[in-house]
Amino acid sequence: MHEIPYLNSIYNQYSGQDFQLISVANNVKEDLIAFNDSARNEWMSNVRKVMKTETINYEIIPACSKRKKRKQVKNTRTVGLECDNITKDYFVHSYPTTYIIDKMGIVRYVSSGFALEDGYAEKQAAEYKEIITRLLSESK
């Protein structure tokens, strides 16, 4: 969740250009709506409040079409539901995994994880912006 303000910044900077920021989350649609709605008293809304995280400004797609029952696993700290189709299909092994895809649909950059310390997170976000700016300047 530490990446949300940085991705919001990238989304805001490049909004209106030939650019899209899309996130896929291992959740159902209802949980993603609750995450952004402070008025709701549901677990995802409460997670955002406790973590003091911004709402998500960019498009987010739920990986699950319906809620599945969680497996009982001792000492787990997972937040997402048991829906792993996206993680299997796109070889996601950590969250967040970032793909930067060019105008032709070719994956040009992949990054797993996001820096937790602000100095490193700012460098990582700057790297994303540099790549996006370069790709936007390329002709088709």
MOVENZI-V200741 format. One record per residue. N is the residue number from 0. RES is the residue in one small letter. PSI is psi in whole degrees, 0 to 359 (999 if undefined). Layout:
n:N res:RES psi:PSI
n:N res:RES psi:PSI
//
This chain:
n:0 res:m psi:347
n:1 res:h psi:336
n:2 res:e psi:343
n:3 res:i psi:309
n:4 res:p psi:326
n:5 res:y psi:318
n:6 res:l psi:325
n:7 res:n psi:317
n:8 res:s psi:316
n:9 res:i psi:315
n:10 res:y psi:312
n:11 res:n psi:320
n:12 res:q psi:320
n:13 res:y psi:1
n:14 res:s psi:137
n:15 res:g psi:351
n:16 res:q psi:182
n:17 res:d psi:67
n:18 res:f psi:142
n:19 res:q psi:141
n:20 res:l psi:117
n:21 res:i psi:133
n:22 res:s psi:145
n:23 res:v psi:129
n:24 res:a psi:145
n:25 res:n psi:56
n:26 res:n psi:170
n:27 res:v psi:160
n:28 res:k psi:316
n:29 res:e psi:321
n:30 res:d psi:324
n:31 res:l psi:322
n:32 res:i psi:316
n:33 res:a psi:324
n:34 res:f psi:319
n:35 res:n psi:354
n:36 res:d psi:101
n:37 res:s psi:338
n:38 res:a psi:340
n:39 res:r psi:147
n:40 res:n psi:66
n:41 res:e psi:164
n:42 res:w psi:321
n:43 res:m psi:323
n:44 res:s psi:320
n:45 res:n psi:325
n:46 res:v psi:312
n:47 res:r psi:318
n:48 res:k psi:314
n:49 res:v psi:319
n:50 res:m psi:353
n:51 res:k psi:48
n:52 res:t psi:146
n:53 res:e psi:162
n:54 res:t psi:162
n:55 res:i psi:124
n:56 res:n psi:338
n:57 res:y psi:170
n:58 res:e psi:136
n:59 res:i psi:132
n:60 res:i psi:129
n:61 res:p psi:136
n:62 res:a psi:339
n:63 res:c psi:137
n:64 res:s psi:335
n:65 res:k psi:155
n:66 res:r psi:133
n:67 res:k psi:153
n:68 res:k psi:135
n:69 res:r psi:143
n:70 res:k psi:144
n:71 res:q psi:108
n:72 res:v psi:127
n:73 res:k psi:144
n:74 res:n psi:33
n:75 res:t psi:150
n:76 res:r psi:23
n:77 res:t psi:141
n:78 res:v psi:325
n:79 res:g psi:163
n:80 res:l psi:171
n:81 res:e psi:76
n:82 res:c psi:108
n:83 res:d psi:15
n:84 res:n psi:317
n:85 res:i psi:316
n:86 res:t psi:324
n:87 res:k psi:315
n:88 res:d psi:325
n:89 res:y psi:14
n:90 res:f psi:44
n:91 res:v psi:122
n:92 res:h psi:351
n:93 res:s psi:161
n:94 res:y psi:140
n:95 res:p psi:155
n:96 res:t psi:127
n:97 res:t psi:131
n:98 res:y psi:129
n:99 res:i psi:121
n:100 res:i psi:134
n:101 res:d psi:181
n:102 res:k psi:337
n:103 res:m psi:0
n:104 res:g psi:16
n:105 res:i psi:130
n:106 res:v psi:121
n:107 res:r psi:348
n:108 res:y psi:139
n:109 res:v psi:135
n:110 res:s psi:134
n:111 res:s psi:130
n:112 res:g psi:172
n:113 res:f psi:138
n:114 res:a psi:138
n:115 res:l psi:334
n:116 res:e psi:137
n:117 res:d psi:318
n:118 res:g psi:315
n:119 res:y psi:323
n:120 res:a psi:320
n:121 res:e psi:321
n:122 res:k psi:319
n:123 res:q psi:316
n:124 res:a psi:321
n:125 res:a psi:323
n:126 res:e psi:316
n:127 res:y psi:314
n:128 res:k psi:320
n:129 res:e psi:316
n:130 res:i psi:316
n:131 res:i psi:315
n:132 res:t psi:316
n:133 res:r psi:315
n:134 res:l psi:323
n:135 res:l psi:332
n:136 res:s psi:345
n:137 res:e psi:142
n:138 res:s psi:159
n:139 res:k psi:999
//
